[in-house]
């Protein structure tokens, strides 16, 4: 390649310092990208790729560019895809530059440091997380949300704990030391889908870390702060002092369980609608929305704080008018956290300041309404916040109500705020009034009614006369300035003087307004800490009023929180499912667990609601521990330290893990970490392998939890043989989800009752899925043979030809199977605990029925249980009993 131009040499020199970022190089009104950056950006942004230079093809430099005034939309596109963008600006006036204009990178925008744009969701945090190895198998984690100023730090033991804790933040970017192993880097990228950045600097800033006692954790925080200073190149005054927390201060809900329970997003579509967050979010502010999401991600384990939240929710639920007033007042509050961040970062404008002012105007009313509640926790909250009255007064007296978006165009500052500005404005207004008067005077004296006085930035003020009226002008009255196709423009000495006065006043006014706005911004900076405390108070009130609103709409009740481990839920409901179906259709269920009954073994048909029943308990527990009322008619709940779930089938092919391997890994995570104060939900464990392997594993897991852990456990299974464990395990109880057969079809009642189910109705579920009729018929034949223990004939038939298969299927379709005979041949199951003897049952089925009994049987068969109430069912049963006794 031929020798580079001075400008390209400058570009290459700067680019060498930011190799992992797209360099947006300012040239006039465009940001230009060159070489590999240009090739890649043209593809990612779908813009035209051109080239710079002349001569041979190999000497031409690939380039593309975007207009500087619309660059934000292109930058956001790149950031969303996980890239970084370095903004390189001209740092001297091109007219005064000698040689190449000086340029330097003024900011590096990364997925974790972006401050604005549609990449930032108003009710989501945007965390940047750093990881620092502390000792063998121990890691420091620091997390910052640049948009809100939150700064948190903790220490975690073990790689598994590290991945789970980092996943809580859902970071877009991770900052790690350059010494991190390649395997660990790949694992982080694959599992978390984040941008990795490297930072080895650990210079300490004690003003933010003075509360952190452990030196290693101070360095963890310092690594993150050093990275922020290098990339943002801005003030970080809005960053709050780092807060140390311990993971066990909150309920432990691992990544798998959060995914299975769909706490903040749905499992498949990754959407808010259909999640627990969607149900509970009636917040009025963006801050409250983020706060709510954080609470759901980290439920409390402090009984005292849980009860404080519940007490305020109860008060808000009872005080309807105060709650409505509070909601209306909160609706007028903008995002104080992110407005504070903009002030400190230096990208705040006049409209942002007006939002801040309007928010502060609501604060006295919010505090007054909260004080009227007469609730101790409400009083405690408002006592922690300042109303920032001085700041509100400053903004009210200084800023126009509707300022322009730009802070360099003037018309931001109110009249009366600054005397010098008022003088300039007076000169401008008087000058313009004088010009309007001059126009009327000239029209009268010349008799030309179309004469007008105008202004443009090139020629300034002028008097315009159409060519048809030029003969009417007195000789020498005006001095010619510009000729148009149909008019002439003129000037006078007097008009020149006024022009100079007005333009000087406008120029000085705009410049002064900018300076005054910068001064106001600096004064606002002094209020950043009080604003952040105020934001915390308001967002907490917002979440709790949201809980009260949701409780009223959905008929939730206040849970009783206990430490004795008892779970007693009456008429419990799944909060999401009941909102997704027609009102009144959801079938509620009771759940009771205590020291004498710690495990429920749940059997029943597919699709009958076993998984819903299990998730229901977990979601109700989480709701209670975030301080929300719960969907039930009554609820007593313990404080669970952890929740573990293994629900649903999923594989991880990217990691080479089958569905069964994922199942085993998640089960291992539960049984190795759970305590007696934990909740374990295991659904269909062992189904991914052979029947005997699966049953053996399932039984061993049940026994291990029962004997070694003692955690509250719900275990669902289709292995009916396991139900006999209730005879050997004193704290295990059998329950099942009921179903009935009606006209040869299965009806799921979704009601959990005591005892074990005797069938799974899998073939009926296959019929609901509309599998081919011949396939269903064949399955029924095989099931019939299995029930009779004739396994050898089944294997033989499977090996027969397709023609034989069709003949058997056709024969089955023509055969009418007597329902009573079908029921008499209950499955003789292969079991770990012996073969079930059915001889007595078969003999009883052959017993002849009397005419009276046949009549009653006919009446029972005609009953439609889905269309009668429980009371009516009892009345019918009583009547039938009376008939039998006669």
C-alpha positions in Angstrom: 0.0 0.0 0.0 1.2 3.5 -0.8 2.1 6.0 1.8 -0.8 7.2 3.9 -2.1 10.7 4.0 -1.6 12.7 7.3 -5.4 12.3 8.0 -5.2 8.5 7.6 -2.1 8.3 9.7 -4.1 10.1 12.4 -7.0 7.7 12.0 -4.7 4.6 12.2 -2.9 6.0 15.3 -6.2 6.5 17.1 -7.7 3.3 15.9 -4.8 1.3 17.4 -5.9 2.5 20.8 -9.5 1.2 20.3 -9.1 -2.0 18.4 -12.2 -3.7 19.9 -14.5 -0.8 18.9 -15.9 0.8 15.8 -14.1 4.2 15.4 -16.6 6.9 14.4 -14.1 9.4 13.0 -15.6 12.9 12.6 -15.0 14.5 9.2 -17.1 17.6 8.7 -20.8 16.7 9.0 -20.1 12.9 8.9 -18.7 10.2 11.1 -16.5 8.1 8.7 -15.4 4.5 9.2 -12.4 3.0 7.3 -10.8 -0.3 6.4 -12.2 -3.3 8.4 -14.5 -1.1 10.4 -16.1 0.1 7.2 -16.5 -3.3 5.7 -18.1 -4.7 8.9 -20.2 -1.6 9.7 -21.6 -1.5 6.1 -22.9 -5.0 6.5 -24.3 -4.6 10.0 -25.9 -1.2 9.3 -26.9 -1.9 5.7 -25.2 1.2 4.4 -23.2 1.8 1.2 -19.6 0.8 1.3 -17.4 3.0 -0.9 -13.6 3.6 -1.0 -11.2 6.4 -0.6 -8.1 7.2 -2.8 -7.2 6.7 -6.4 -5.0 4.4 -8.4 -4.7 0.7 -8.0 -7.5 -1.3 -6.4 -5.2 -2.5 -3.6 -4.4 1.1 -2.7 -8.1 2.1 -2.3 -9.3 2.3 1.3 -12.8 0.9 2.1 -15.0 3.5 3.8 -18.5 4.3 4.8 -20.1 7.0 6.8 -23.2 8.3 8.6 -24.4 11.9 9.2 -23.4 13.2 12.6 -26.8 14.6 13.4 -28.4 11.1 12.9 -25.5 9.0 14.2 -27.4 7.9 17.4 -29.7 5.5 15.6 -26.7 3.8 13.9 -24.8 3.6 17.2 -27.8 2.1 18.9 -28.0 -0.6 16.2 -24.3 -1.6 16.8 -24.7 -1.5 20.6 -27.7 -3.8 20.5 -25.6 -6.3 18.6 -23.0 -6.3 21.3 -20.4 -4.0 19.7 -18.6 -1.0 21.1 -18.4 2.4 19.4 -15.6 5.0 20.0 -16.6 8.5 19.2 -13.7 10.5 17.7 -14.4 14.3 17.5 -12.5 17.3 16.2 -11.1 19.1 19.2 -10.0 22.3 17.5 -11.6 24.8 15.1 -10.8 23.7 11.5 -10.4 27.4 10.5 -7.6 27.8 13.1 -5.9 24.4 12.6 -2.5 24.2 11.1 -2.3 21.0 9.2 -4.6 18.1 10.2 -7.3 19.1 12.6 -6.7 17.6 16.1 -9.1 14.8 17.0 -9.5 12.5 20.0 -11.9 9.9 21.3 -14.3 11.7 23.6 -16.4 8.7 24.6 -16.6 4.9 24.1 -20.1 3.7 24.1 -20.5 0.0 25.1 -23.5 -2.3 25.9 -22.9 -1.7 29.6 -22.2 2.0 29.5 -24.9 3.3 27.1 -26.9 6.1 28.8 -29.8 6.8 26.5 -31.6 5.8 23.3 -34.2 3.1 22.7 -31.8 0.4 23.8 -32.6 1.5 27.4 -35.9 0.1 28.6 -37.5 2.4 31.1 -38.5 -0.4 33.5 -35.3 -2.4 33.1 -31.9 -1.9 34.6 -28.8 -1.9 32.3 -26.1 -3.5 34.4 -22.3 -3.6 33.8 -20.7 -6.3 35.9 -17.0 -7.0 36.7 -15.6 -10.3 38.0 -12.4 -10.6 39.9 -10.8 -13.9 41.2 -10.2 -13.4 44.9 -8.8 -16.8 46.0 -9.1 -20.4 45.0 -12.7 -20.9 43.8 -13.9 -17.5 45.2 -14.8 -14.5 43.1 -15.7 -10.9 43.7 -18.6 -9.4 41.7 -19.3 -5.7 41.3 -22.3 -4.4 39.4 -23.1 -0.8 38.2 -26.1 0.6 36.4 -24.7 3.7 34.8 -28.2 5.1 34.1 -29.3 5.0 37.7 -26.0 5.1 39.6 -26.6 1.8 41.5 -23.4 0.2 42.7 -23.3 -3.3 44.4 -20.6 -5.7 45.3 -20.5 -9.2 46.8 -18.3 -12.3 47.0 -19.3 -15.7 45.7 -17.9 -19.2 46.2 -17.6 -21.6 43.3 -18.0 -21.3 39.6 -21.7 -22.5 39.7 -22.5 -19.8 42.3 -20.6 -17.2 40.2 -22.7 -18.0 37.1 -26.0 -17.9 38.9 -25.2 -14.6 40.7 -24.0 -12.9 37.5 -27.1 -14.1 35.7 -29.3 -12.3 38.3 -28.1 -9.0 36.8 -28.7 -10.0 33.2 -25.7 -7.9 32.2 -25.1 -6.8 28.6 -21.3 -6.5 29.3 -18.8 -8.2 31.6 -15.5 -6.6 32.6 -12.8 -9.2 33.5 -9.1 -9.3 34.0 -7.0 -10.2 30.9 -5.7 -13.3 32.9 -9.1 -15.0 32.8 -8.9 -18.5 31.2 -10.2 -19.0 27.7 -12.5 -21.7 28.9 -14.1 -19.4 31.4 -14.5 -16.6 28.8 -16.2 -18.9 26.4 -18.5 -20.3 29.1 -19.5 -16.7 30.1 -20.2 -15.7 26.5 -22.2 -18.9 25.7 -24.3 -19.0 28.8 -24.9 -15.3 29.3 -24.6 -13.9 25.8 -22.6 -10.9 26.9 -19.9 -8.6 25.5 -16.6 -9.3 27.2 -14.2 -6.4 28.1 -10.9 -6.4 29.7 -9.5 -4.2 32.5 -6.5 -4.7 34.7 -6.3 -1.3 36.4 -7.3 -1.4 40.1 -6.6 2.2 41.3 -8.7 2.8 44.3 -11.3 5.6 44.8 -12.1 5.6 48.5 -15.0 7.9 48.2 -17.1 5.2 46.7 -15.7 2.2 48.5 -15.2 3.4 52.0 -18.0 1.1 53.3 -16.2 -2.0 51.8 -14.0 -3.6 54.4 -12.5 -6.5 52.4 -9.5 -5.3 50.4 -10.0 -7.8 47.6 -13.6 -6.5 47.1 -12.3 -3.0 47.0 -10.2 -4.0 44.0 -13.2 -5.6 42.4 -15.0 -2.3 42.6 -11.9 -0.4 41.5 -11.6 -2.6 38.3 -15.1 -1.6 37.3 -14.6 2.1 38.1 -11.3 2.2 36.1 -13.1 0.7 33.1 -15.9 3.3 33.4 -13.5 6.2 33.6 -11.6 5.0 30.5 -14.7 4.5 28.4 -17.1 7.3 29.4 -14.5 10.0 29.9 -17.2 11.9 31.8 -18.2 12.8 35.3 -19.3 9.8 37.4 -20.7 11.9 40.2 -24.0 10.1 40.2 -22.5 6.7 41.1 -23.7 5.8 44.6 -21.2 4.5 47.2 -20.8 0.7 46.6 -23.1 -1.4 48.8 -21.9 -4.8 50.0 -24.5 -7.5 50.2 -24.4 -11.2 50.8 -26.3 -13.5 48.5 -27.9 -15.4 51.5 -29.6 -12.1 52.5 -32.2 -13.0 49.9 -34.1 -16.1 48.9 -31.9 -18.2 46.6 -33.7 -18.8 43.3 -31.2 -20.2 40.8 -31.2 -19.5 37.1 -33.0 -22.7 36.2 -35.8 -22.1 38.7 -36.3 -18.5 37.6 -36.6 -19.7 34.0 -39.0 -22.6 35.0 -41.2 -20.4 37.1 -41.2 -17.5 34.5 -40.7 -14.9 37.1 -39.8 -11.9 34.9 -40.2 -13.3 31.4 -41.8 -16.3 29.7 -39.7 -19.4 29.0 -40.2 -19.5 25.2 -40.9 -16.1 23.9 -38.9 -14.1 26.5 -41.7 -11.7 27.0 -43.0 -9.9 30.1 -46.6 -10.8 29.4 -47.3 -14.2 30.9 -44.8 -13.8 33.7 -45.2 -13.1 37.4 -43.8 -9.6 36.8 -46.6 -9.0 34.4 -49.2 -9.9 37.0 -47.8 -7.7 39.7 -46.8 -4.7 37.7 -49.3 -1.9 38.4 -46.5 0.6 39.1 -46.9 4.2 38.0 -43.2 5.1 37.6 -40.3 3.7 35.7 -38.3 3.6 38.9 -41.1 1.6 40.6 -41.1 -0.9 37.6 -37.3 -1.5 38.0 -37.7 -1.8 41.8 -40.4 -4.4 41.4 -38.3 -6.4 39.0 -35.4 -6.4 41.5 -37.7 -7.5 44.4 -39.0 -10.4 42.3 -35.4 -11.4 41.4 -34.4 -11.2 45.1 -37.2 -12.1 47.6 -36.6 -11.3 51.2 -35.7 -13.7 54.0 -36.1 -11.2 56.8 -39.5 -11.9 58.4 -39.5 -8.4 59.9 -39.1 -6.6 56.6 -41.6 -8.9 54.9 -44.2 -8.0 57.5 -43.4 -4.3 57.2 -44.2 -4.4 53.5 -47.3 -6.5 54.0 -48.6 -4.1 56.6 -48.3 -1.1 54.3 -49.9 -3.1 51.4 -52.8 -3.9 53.8 -53.2 -0.2 54.8 -53.1 0.9 51.1 -55.7 -1.8 50.3 -58.0 -0.6 53.1 -57.5 3.1 52.3 -58.9 3.3 48.7 -59.1 7.1 48.4 -55.5 7.7 49.7 -54.3 4.9 47.3 -56.0 6.5 44.3 -54.5 9.9 45.3 -51.1 8.3 45.6 -51.4 6.6 42.2 -52.4 9.9 40.6 -49.5 11.8 42.2 -47.0 9.1 41.3 -48.1 9.2 37.7 -46.7 12.8 37.5 -43.2 11.7 38.7 -40.6 11.1 36.0 -37.5 8.9 36.3 -35.5 10.7 39.0 -32.8 8.1 39.0 -32.0 8.4 35.3 -32.5 12.2 35.3 -29.8 12.4 38.0 -27.5 10.2 35.9 -28.0 12.6 32.9 -27.2 15.6 35.0 -23.9 14.1 36.2 -23.1 12.7 32.8 -23.5 16.1 31.2 -26.2 15.1 28.6 -29.2 16.7 30.3 -31.2 19.2 28.4 -33.9 21.8 29.2 -36.8 19.3 28.8 -35.1 16.9 31.2 -34.8 19.7 33.8 -38.6 20.5 33.4 -39.3 16.8 34.0 -37.2 17.0 37.1 -39.1 20.1 38.3 -42.5 18.6 37.6 -41.5 15.5 39.6 -40.4 17.5 42.6 -43.7 19.4 42.5 -45.5 16.1 43.2 -43.2 15.2 46.2 -44.9 17.3 48.9 -48.3 15.8 48.0 -46.9 12.3 47.9 -45.4 12.7 51.4 -48.6 14.2 52.7 -50.7 11.4 51.3 -48.3 8.7 52.7 -48.4 10.5 56.2 -52.2 10.3 56.2 -52.0 6.5 56.0 -51.0 6.3 59.6 -48.7 3.4 58.9 -45.4 3.0 60.7 -43.5 1.8 57.6 -44.9 4.6 55.5 -43.7 7.1 58.1 -40.3 5.4 58.1 -40.0 5.6 54.3 -40.9 9.3 54.0 -38.5 10.1 56.9 -35.7 8.8 54.7 -36.4 11.2 51.8 -35.9 14.9 51.2 -38.4 16.9 49.2 -35.5 18.9 47.6 -37.5 22.2 48.0 -34.5 24.3 47.2 -33.9 22.5 43.9 -37.6 22.8 43.0 -37.6 26.6 43.6 -34.4 27.0 41.5 -35.9 25.1 38.6 -39.2 27.0 38.9 -37.6 30.4 38.8 -35.0 29.7 36.2 -36.4 27.6 33.3 -39.0 28.2 30.7 -41.9 25.8 30.8 -41.4 24.5 27.3 -37.7 24.9 26.4 -36.3 23.7 23.1 -34.6 20.3 22.8 -31.2 21.9 22.1 -29.4 23.8 24.9 -27.6 26.1 22.4 -30.5 27.8 20.7 -31.6 30.0 23.6 -35.2 30.5 24.9 -34.4 28.2 27.9 -34.1 30.7 30.8 -37.1 32.6 32.2 -37.4 36.4 32.2 -36.4 37.9 35.5 -33.8 35.2 36.4 -30.7 37.2 35.1 -30.6 41.0 34.7 -28.0 41.0 31.9 -30.1 38.5 29.9 -33.2 40.7 30.4 -31.3 43.7 28.9 -30.4 41.7 25.8 -34.0 40.5 25.4 -35.3 44.0 25.9 -33.0 45.2 23.1 -34.1 42.4 20.9 -37.8 43.0 21.6 -37.6 46.8 21.3 -35.5 46.5 18.1 -38.0 44.1 16.5 -40.9 46.4 17.6 -39.0 49.3 16.0 -38.6 47.3 12.8 -42.3 46.5 12.7 -43.0 50.3 13.1 -40.5 51.1 10.4 -42.3 48.8 8.0 -45.6 50.6 8.6 -44.0 54.0 8.3 -42.3 53.2 5.0 -45.5 51.8 3.5 -47.3 55.0 4.4 -44.6 57.3 3.1 -44.0 55.4 -0.2 -47.6 54.4 -0.8 -46.4 50.8 -1.5 -48.6 48.5 0.6 -46.7 45.4 -0.4 -43.4 46.8 1.0 -42.0 44.5 3.7 -39.0 44.3 6.0 -37.5 40.8 6.2 -34.4 39.0 7.6 -32.1 36.1 6.6 -28.8 34.9 8.1 -26.8 35.9 5.0 -27.9 39.4 4.3 -29.4 40.4 7.7 -32.4 42.8 7.7 -33.6 44.3 4.4 -36.5 46.3 2.8 -38.1 44.4 -0.1 -40.0 46.1 -2.9 -41.5 44.3 -5.9 -40.2 45.4 -9.3 -43.6 46.7 -10.3 -43.4 49.2 -7.4 -39.8 50.4 -7.9 -40.8 53.4 -10.0 -42.8 54.7 -7.1 -39.7 54.9 -4.8 -38.3 58.4 -4.2 -34.8 58.8 -5.7 -32.0 57.9 -3.3 -34.3 56.8 -0.5 -32.8 53.4 -0.1 -29.4 51.7 -0.7 -29.6 48.7 -3.1 -28.5 45.4 -1.4 -29.7 42.4 -3.4 -31.6 41.8 -6.7 -34.2 39.1 -7.0 -36.1 37.9 -10.1 -39.2 39.8 -9.1 -38.0 42.2 -6.4 -35.2 44.4 -5.1 -33.9 44.5 -1.6 -32.6 47.6 0.1 -31.0 48.9 3.3 -30.8 52.2 5.2 -28.2 53.4 7.6 -30.8 53.5 10.4 -31.8 49.9 9.6 -28.1 48.8 9.7 -27.7 50.3 13.2 -30.8 48.5 14.5 -29.6 45.3 12.9 -26.3 45.4 14.6 -28.0 46.1 18.0 -30.5 43.2 17.6 -28.0 40.6 16.2 -25.5 41.4 18.9 -28.2 41.1 21.5 -29.4 37.8 20.1 -25.8 36.4 19.9 -25.0 37.5 23.4 -28.4 36.3 24.7 -27.9 32.8 23.3 -24.4 32.5 24.6 -25.4 33.8 28.1 -28.4 31.4 28.2 -26.1 28.5 27.6 -23.7 29.6 30.3 -26.6 30.1 32.7 -27.9 26.6 31.9 -24.5 25.1 32.7 -24.5 27.0 36.0 -28.0 25.6 36.8 -26.8 22.1 35.9 -23.9 22.4 38.3 -26.2 23.5 41.1 -28.5 20.5 40.4 -25.4 18.2 40.7 -25.3 19.1 44.4 -28.7 17.5 44.8 -27.8 14.1 43.2 -27.5 12.2 46.4 -30.8 13.5 47.9 -32.5 12.9 44.6 -31.3 9.3 44.6 -32.6 8.7 48.1 -35.9 10.3 47.1 -36.1 8.1 44.1 -35.7 5.0 46.4 -38.5 6.2 48.7 -40.9 6.9 45.9 -40.2 3.7 44.0 -40.7 1.7 47.2 -44.1 3.4 47.7 -44.9 2.8 44.1 -44.2 -1.0 44.3 -46.3 -1.4 47.5 -49.3 0.6 46.1 -48.9 -1.7 43.0 -49.2 -4.8 45.3 -52.4 -3.3 46.9 -53.9 -2.5 43.5 -53.2 -6.1 42.2 -54.5 -7.6 45.5 -57.8 -5.7 45.1 -58.3 -6.6 41.4 -57.4 -10.2 41.8 -58.8 -10.9 45.3 -55.5 -11.8 47.0 -55.2 -12.2 50.7 -52.5 -11.2 53.2 -50.3 -14.2 54.0 -49.3 -15.1 57.6 -45.5 -15.5 57.7 -44.1 -18.0 60.2 -40.8 -19.5 61.1 -42.1 -22.9 62.1 -42.0 -24.3 58.5 -45.7 -24.8 58.1 -47.3 -24.3 54.7 -51.1 -24.1 54.8 -52.7 -22.6 51.7 -56.5 -22.7 51.3 -57.9 -22.3 47.8 -54.6 -21.4 46.3 -54.4 -20.3 42.7 -51.6 -19.9 40.1 -51.4 -16.1 39.7 -50.5 -16.1 36.0 -52.7 -19.0 34.8 -55.8 -17.6 36.4 -55.3 -14.3 34.5 -54.8 -16.1 31.2 -58.1 -18.0 31.3 -61.7 -16.9 31.7 -62.7 -15.6 35.0 -64.1 -18.2 37.4 -62.7 -21.1 35.4 -59.6 -21.7 37.5 -59.8 -24.6 40.0 -58.2 -23.7 43.3 -56.4 -26.2 45.5 -55.2 -26.5 49.0 -51.6 -27.3 50.1 -50.6 -28.4 53.5 -47.0 -29.2 54.6 -45.5 -29.2 58.1 -43.0 -31.2 60.2 -45.1 -34.3 60.1 -45.9 -34.0 56.4 -42.9 -32.6 54.5 -43.4 -34.2 51.1 -46.2 -34.6 48.7 -46.0 -37.3 46.0 -48.3 -36.2 43.2 -49.7 -38.6 40.7 -52.4 -38.1 38.0 -53.0 -37.7 34.3 -50.9 -35.7 31.9 -52.3 -32.2 31.4 -54.4 -32.5 34.6 -52.4 -29.7 36.3 -49.6 -31.3 38.4 -47.0 -28.8 37.1 -49.4 -25.9 37.7 -50.0 -27.1 41.2 -46.3 -27.2 41.9 -45.5 -23.8 40.3 -48.4 -22.4 42.2 -46.8 -23.1 45.6 -43.4 -21.6 44.5 -45.0 -18.4 43.1 -47.2 -17.9 46.1 -44.1 -18.3 48.3 -42.1 -15.8 46.3 -45.0 -13.3 46.2 -45.3 -13.5 50.0 -41.5 -13.0 50.5 -41.4 -9.9 48.3 -44.2 -8.4 50.4 -47.2 -9.1 48.1 -50.6 -10.5 49.0 -51.2 -13.9 47.5 -53.9 -15.7 45.4 -55.7 -17.8 48.0 -58.6 -17.5 50.5 -56.0 -18.0 53.3 -52.3 -18.7 53.5 -49.7 -19.5 56.2 -46.2 -19.6 54.8 -42.7 -20.1 56.1 -39.7 -18.0 55.1 -38.0 -20.3 52.5 -34.2 -19.7 52.2 -34.1 -21.2 48.7 -36.4 -22.6 46.0 -35.3 -25.3 43.6 -37.4 -26.4 40.6 -37.0 -29.1 38.0 -40.1 -28.7 35.9 -40.4 -29.2 32.1 -38.2 -30.9 29.6 -35.3 -29.0 28.0 -31.9 -29.8 26.6 -28.7 -27.9 26.1 -27.4 -29.1 22.9 -24.8 -26.3 22.6 -23.2 -27.7 25.7 -23.6 -31.3 24.6 -26.2 -32.0 27.2 -29.3 -34.1 26.6 -32.7 -33.5 28.3 -31.9 -36.2 30.8 -28.5 -34.8 31.6 -30.0 -31.3 32.1 -32.6 -33.0 34.4 -29.9 -34.7 36.4 -27.7 -31.6 36.7 -30.6 -29.5 37.9 -31.6 -32.2 40.4 -28.0 -32.4 41.6 -28.0 -28.6 42.1 -31.2 -28.9 44.3 -30.2 -31.9 46.5 -26.6 -30.6 47.0 -27.6 -27.1 48.1 -31.1 -27.4 49.7 -31.5 -27.1 53.5 -34.5 -28.0 55.7 -35.7 -24.5 55.2 -35.8 -24.8 51.4 -38.6 -25.7 48.9 -37.9 -28.3 46.3 -40.2 -28.9 43.3 -39.3 -31.9 41.1 -41.5 -32.9 38.2 -41.3 -36.3 36.5 -37.7 -37.1 37.5 -36.3 -40.1 35.7 -38.5 -40.1 32.7 -35.6 -39.5 30.3 -34.2 -43.0 30.8 -35.4 -46.6 31.0 -38.4 -47.4 33.2 -36.4 -49.3 35.8 -33.5 -46.8 35.8 -36.0 -43.9 36.1 -38.0 -45.5 39.0 -34.8 -46.4 40.8 -33.5 -42.8 40.6 -36.8 -41.3 41.5 -37.1 -43.4 44.6 -33.5 -42.8 45.6 -34.0 -39.0 45.2 -37.2 -39.1 47.3 -35.6 -41.1 50.1 -32.5 -38.8 50.1 -34.6 -35.7 50.4 -36.7 -37.3 53.1 -33.9 -38.7 55.2 -31.0 -36.3 54.6 -32.4 -32.9 53.8 -35.9 -32.6 55.2 -36.9 -29.8 52.8 -40.5 -29.1 51.9 -40.9 -31.0 48.7 -43.5 -31.6 45.9 -42.6 -34.5 43.7 -44.8 -35.4 40.8 -44.4 -38.7 38.9 -46.1 -41.2 36.5 -44.4 -44.1 38.3 -47.4 -45.2 40.3 -45.3 -47.9 41.9 -43.6 -45.1 44.0 -46.9 -44.4 45.8 -46.2 -47.4 48.1 -43.3 -45.3 49.6 -45.9 -43.6 51.8 -45.9 -46.8 53.8 -42.2 -46.5 54.6 -41.6 -42.8 54.7 -43.6 -41.2 57.5 -43.4 -37.6 56.3 -44.5 -38.4 52.7 -48.1 -38.2 51.6 -49.8 -39.3 48.4 -52.0 -36.9 46.5 -53.3 -36.9 43.0 -55.0 -34.7 40.4 -58.4 -36.1 39.8 -60.0 -37.0 36.4 -63.1 -38.8 35.4 -64.2 -40.8 32.3 -67.4 -39.6 30.6 -68.7 -41.2 27.4 -65.3 -42.8 26.8 -63.6 -39.5 27.2 -61.4 -38.2 30.0 -62.4 -35.0 31.8 -59.6 -33.3 33.9 -61.0 -31.9 37.1 -57.7 -30.1 38.0 -58.5 -30.8 41.7 -55.8 -32.2 43.9 -57.1 -34.8 46.4 -55.6 -37.3 48.9 -54.5 -40.7 47.7 -52.7 -42.1 44.7 -53.9 -42.1 41.1 -54.3 -45.4 39.4 -53.9 -44.3 35.8 -52.2 -41.7 33.7 -54.6 -41.5 30.7 -51.7 -40.9 28.3 -53.6 -42.3 25.3 -56.5 -39.9 26.0 -54.0 -37.0 25.9 -52.7 -38.3 22.6 -56.3 -38.2 21.3 -56.6 -34.6 22.5 -53.5 -33.9 20.5 -55.3 -35.4 17.5 -52.8 -38.1 16.7 -54.0 -40.4 13.8 -56.9 -42.7 14.8 -55.1 -45.8 13.6 -52.1 -44.9 15.9 -54.4 -44.4 18.8 -56.2 -47.7 18.2 -52.9 -49.5 18.1 -51.8 -47.8 21.3 -55.0 -49.0 23.0 -54.3 -52.6 21.8 -50.7 -52.5 23.2 -52.0 -51.1 26.5 -54.6 -53.8 26.7 -51.8 -56.4 26.2 -49.6 -54.8 28.7 -52.4 -54.8 31.2 -52.7 -58.6 30.7 -48.9 -59.0 30.9 -48.5 -60.3 27.4 -45.3 -58.5 26.5 -44.0 -61.2 24.2 -46.9 -61.0 21.8 -46.4 -57.2 21.6 -42.8 -57.6 20.6 -43.8 -60.1 18.0 -46.5 -57.9 16.6 -44.1 -54.9 16.3 -42.0 -57.0 14.0 -44.8 -57.9 11.7 -45.5 -56.2 8.4 -47.3 -53.0 7.8 -50.3 -55.0 6.3 -50.7 -56.9 9.5 -50.6 -53.7 11.5 -53.5 -52.3 9.4 -55.5 -55.5 9.8 -55.1 -55.4 13.6 -56.0 -51.7 13.6 -59.1 -52.2 11.5 -60.2 -55.1 13.8 -59.8 -52.9 16.8 -61.8 -50.1 15.2 -64.7 -52.5 14.6 -64.6 -53.9 18.1 -66.8 -52.3 20.8 -65.1 -52.6 24.1 -67.4 -52.9 27.1 -66.3 -50.0 29.5 -67.1 -52.0 32.6 -64.9 -54.9 31.4 -62.1 -52.5 30.5 -62.1 -51.1 34.0 -62.1 -54.6 35.5 -58.8 -55.3 33.8 -56.8 -52.7 35.8 -53.1 -52.6 34.8 -51.0 -55.4 36.3 -48.0 -53.0 36.7 -44.3 -54.0 36.7 -43.2 -52.7 40.0 -40.1 -52.5 42.2 -42.3 -53.6 45.1 -44.0 -56.7 43.8 -46.9 -57.6 41.5 -50.4 -56.3 42.4 -52.9 -59.2 42.7 -56.1 -58.4 40.8 -58.0 -61.7 41.3 -60.3 -60.3 43.9 -61.1 -57.3 41.8 -61.8 -59.4 38.7 -64.1 -61.7 40.7 -66.1 -58.7 42.1 -66.5 -57.3 38.6 -68.2 -60.5 37.5 -70.8 -60.2 40.2 -74.4 -59.9 38.9 -76.1 -56.6 39.5 -79.8 -56.5 40.7 -82.3 -54.6 38.7 -82.3 -51.8 41.4 -78.5 -51.5 41.2 -78.6 -51.4 37.4 -81.1 -48.6 37.5 -78.9 -46.6 39.9 -75.8 -47.3 37.7 -77.8 -46.0 34.7 -78.6 -42.8 36.6 -74.9 -42.3 37.6 -73.8 -42.8 34.0 -76.3 -40.1 32.8 -74.9 -37.6 35.4 -72.8 -34.7 34.0 -70.6 -33.8 36.9 -69.2 -30.7 35.1 -72.6 -29.0 35.1 -73.6 -29.4 38.8 -72.3 -27.7 41.9 -70.6 -29.6 44.8 -73.7 -29.2 46.9 -75.9 -30.6 44.1 -73.5 -33.5 43.8 -73.8 -34.3 47.5 -77.6 -34.1 47.2 -77.6 -36.5 44.3 -75.3 -38.9 46.1 -77.6 -38.8 49.2 -80.6 -39.6 47.0 -78.9 -42.6 45.4 -77.9 -44.0 48.8 -81.5 -43.7 49.9 -82.7 -45.7 46.9 -80.1 -48.5 47.6 -81.2 -48.8 51.2 -84.9 -49.2 50.4 
